[in-house]
């Protein structure tokens, strides 16, 4: 039962990421962050034997890696964000943290 919970969480994270990228059409996609997220998801998917995370991580790494020439084009630091962008970013970080915590709760409940 654990793999389905982790797959559901992974799918939800991907959906949140896609919604976030489409909602902020003012800036292009940050391919460097996609590459880093892909490395993390691939690294987490292997020891958990969760092939959905592993494959999604490889896809994100591929998208980010193939666009490595655009990595520095979109660099924006926290101090460069507007107040609205900062609020949205903090909200998304809180939602993602809650999803990670929910994943750990489900993981420990299933043990």
N, C-alpha and C positions, 0 to 999 in steps of 0.2 A: 504493500500500500504506500510505502514511502516514495518510491519513484514517481507515482502519479501526483503526489502532493508537490514534489520538487519540480516536476514538469509543469504543473499548473502555475507555480510561482514563477518559473522561468518564462512561461508564455506571458504571464501578467507583466513581468518586467519588460519584456520585449514590446508589448503593447504600449506600456507607459513611455518607453523610450521613443517609439514611433510617433505617438501623440505629441510628445514634447518637441521632437524635431519638426513636425509639420506645423505645430502651433507657433513656432518662432521663425517664420519665414524671412525675418529681417536679416538674419545672418545665414551663411551657408553651413552645411554640416561640418562638425569638427571631427575630421577623420582620425586625428591622433587619438582622441578619446575613444572612438570606436575600436581602434586597434588595442588600446590598453584594456578596455572592457572585454574584448575578445580573448586576450591573454588570461585575464582573471577567470573568465567563465570556463575556458578550456582547462585551466589548472584546477578548478574546483570540480569540473565534471569528471576528470580522470579518477581521482581517489574515491569519489562517491559512486563511481560506476554509473553515472547518469549521462547517458549518451546524448540526450537532448541538449543539456548544457554544453557538452563537448562540441557537438555539431554547430550549435548557435555561436559558440565562441570562435570556432574556426571560420564561420561565415563572417562574423564581425571583424576578425583579424584580417581576412581576405579583403573585405571592403576597405578597411583602413589602410592596409598595406599597399593595395593597388593605387590608392590615391595619396601616397606619401609625399608627392610633390605639393600637395595642398595643405600640409600639416601646419605650416607657419602662417598661412593666409588668414586663418580665423582665430588666432590667439587673442583672447580677451580676458583680462584679469578682473578680479572681484571689484576693484576700485573703478573699473571702466563700465560696470553695469549700472543701469538706471535703477531707481528704487523699485519699480514694478518688476524688473527682471530679477532683482535680488529676492523679492518676496516669492516669486514663482520658483526660483531655484531652491530656496529654503524649504518651501512646501514640498517640492519633489523629493528633496533629500530626506525630509521627515517621513514621507510616504514610503520611500524605499527602505529606510531604517525599520519602519514598522513591518514591512513585508519580510525583511530578513529576520527580525525577531519572531514573527509568526512562523516562519520556516523552522527556526530552532525549536520553538515550542512544539510544533507538530513532530519534529524529529525526535525530541526527547519523550513525547507522549507515546510514540510508536515503539520505543525501545523497551 
